[in-house]
Structure formats: structure tokens, C-alpha cells
Amino acid sequence: MRIAVIGAGGVGGYFGALLARAAEWAEPGSALHEARVGFLARGRHLRVMRRDGLKVESVHGRFSIRPVASDRGVRLAEELAVAPGQGADLVLLAVKAYSLEGALDEMEPLVGADTAILPLMNGVDYLEVLERRFGRERVLGGLCHIETALVEPGRIRQTSPRRDITFGELDGRVTPRVERIAAAFAAAGIPHRISTQIVADMWMKLIFISAMGGMTAVANRPLGAVLGDPDGRQVYERMVREAVAVARAAGVDLPADAFEQVMATTMGMDPAMTSSMQRDLAARRPVEVDALCGTVVRYGQRHGVDTPCQQAVTAAIRLRAGADA
């Protein structure tokens, strides 16, 4: 099995490192026996990975690997021994939404007729981008629940008890390739679930993270402070309801109690929780507001659903990000 990890940050670096470590020690008969795992990375992070390896500090244990890594897709394909036109078996796509366009050309030599592309990204509309470029038949749906970050070049810190991947075919079928990927995840010790309704699962995550990420970022306060303010709580709930209405208008088969599920998830979070968008905005890094709140607004406009709270939060974050640029 040939696995290419596009993006070696907190998410891609962590899950890719688990797969690479397991492949190194895989015994005959294992799903990862004779597998090769490679990373597409850039800049100082790539240089440190090549020189010193990739170090993982996790609540589930510390380890390091000596990864196969390159900043060019064609070179990574060569290092993975992928024949021209054949492609890798699995492309694990874990870039920030604003970096996707720049990654597509580098993915090209790694995508063949039988390649499965599994995105672990925020949002949902990137699926359309991948389908247009590589064909719908090559694209899976996916999401993950994990707290992880690239704390410095060559070092990833993973801090949450939860670190699981949910994935599946966009049409809900459980196919042989999905089962092979699940077996590889199992061999690597990655908690996972095959979903027969992955698009709905992805929307449920987007509904939650657009409200949580948007409100904590625009307020620059932790989740508990947002929910503890009556007006903050009201806007948060309206953002959730708007996103639920948009998803349903788009034809997504959400659970009947989608709003209640999202709010139950919200109330179960640590009140001190902050969002990656909030941290990125505070640190003057690029933010994924267009992939989160912006996606809800765009789908709402497409399907005739008003999203005033999502739109106001999107505009406020864009203005702050632009002022800090």
C-alpha cells in the first residue's frame, strides 16, 4: 500500500506518523506490510523532518519517525515507488482550506485511476473542488476529532483523549477500498469509523465548528465566556439554527434533532476551550473563516436561506484578519 500525506501539520503529521510507524514494524499479513508512507511538506518544517525526523508528543505516547518527505509531488511519487500514472493507493489530504488550491498541482502525480483521496479538512465545499479536478469516483468524505498542532518545525503535539477519523464513500456504500483503508487505520492504532452517511456527518461537524469557531474568534473569548453571556448564547444558537436550515435546504439528510445534538456537543465542551480560528486570528495567521462560516453563507445564498448571524460573524472576522494582515 502506498500512502501520500498532503500536509504534514498537526492533523496530517500526526495521523501520517502513526501510519508510517506502523508500516515500519508491520509483520507479514498486516494491512501495512510493505506499505510506504510519504509526506508532502514545505519550508523549515520539511528541512527539520529530513534532518532530525518528525517527533510526536501525545497523551497517547511519544515517538519519532524518519519520514519520506518532499516538497514536490512528483518527487514524492518517485520516493514512494509509485509508477507514472498509477498513483498512490491513498492520498490523505490534511491542508488548511486556504492552501488547497496550491496543493492540487502537487497532488497530480500521486493520483491515479485507483487512488482514494481522503480529505481531513474543515468545511464541505472543498469536495466540489476535488471532484472537478480528480473525478468524483476518487473522492471520499472524511472528518476527524482531535486536538493537535505543529508547535515548531519537526514537532507535533497532540493533547486530546479523542483522536479518531470518520470516513466513507460519498454515496454511502461500504466498498472494498474503504475496508482496506479501515484495516490500515486499525493496523496503525488509529480509532476510526466507516460512515454510510458521511456527507451528513461532515455537515454536522461544520454546523458545530462554524458557530463555535466563529463566535470564539469574533469575541476573542473562550467558549464558556461566549455561552455565559445571554446575547452571546443567543447569537450562537442562531448560528447553529441557520446552518441546520442551510444544510437541509441543500438536501443533506440531517438527524431530526440536529440542533439539539449540536447544542449537546457544545455544552459538553470544556468552558475554557478556544478554537483554532480564534488562535490563528490572534496570532495574525491566515484563518479558515471562508471554509466555515463563509461556507454556510454561500450555501444559504445558493438555496435561498437567510443567514444573518453567520454572515455578520464572517464579515467581522474577515475585517479583523484584513486589518492584521
ABEGO torsion letter per residue (X at the ends): XBBBBBEABAAAAAAAAAAAAAAAABBBGBAABGBBBBBBBBEAAAAAAAAAEBBBBBAAEBBBBBBBBBABAAAAAAAAGBBBGAEBABBBBBBBAAAAAAAAAAAAAABBAABBBBBBBBEAAAAAAAAAAAEAAABBBBBBBBBBBBABBGBBBBABABBBBBBEBAAGBBBAAAAAAAAAAAAAGBBBBBBABAAAAAAAAAAAAAAAAAAAAAAGBBAAAAAABAAAAAAAAAAAAAAAAAAAAAGBBBBAAAAAAAAAAAAABBAABBBAAAAAAAAGBBBAAAABAAAAAAAAAAAGBBBAAAAAAAAAAAAAAAAAX
